[in-house]
Amino acid sequence: MAKYESGLRGNFDEFLHRLDNGILHGSASASFEGGSNYKSGDVRCAVRVYERYSMIGSNRVSLNITLVGNGDDLFLSAITSGGSQAVFFKINTFGEESFLDCVIKIAEAYK
């Protein structure tokens, strides 16, 4: 598992669109697996799950994105998993870290 969290300021829909496009176009094997949206008053929450093939680990890696917004205050949590072939412990997390790097670049550029 690899994790990145960050507070940002900006437009919820615009940033979510940038994340979606950047993740899906950041890898030829990336796919959108599912998502959920919630809104209560000014607070919004979007959950997204993506997958991609990791050549390093010869397996698929998942990425879970949670974006919470209250006006232009945004909070992003991104967590990857599945990047190891070991049975009892993780020996290779390069695929997870690489997938997460895509999100970090998008978020840092948006800041």
Secondary structure, DSSP 8 states (H G I E B T S, - for coil): -EEEEEEEES-HHHHHHHHHHHHHHS-TT-EEEEEEEEEETTEEEEEEEEEEEETTTTEEEEEEEEEEEETTEEEEEEEEE-----SSS-S--HHHHHHHHHHHHHHHHH-
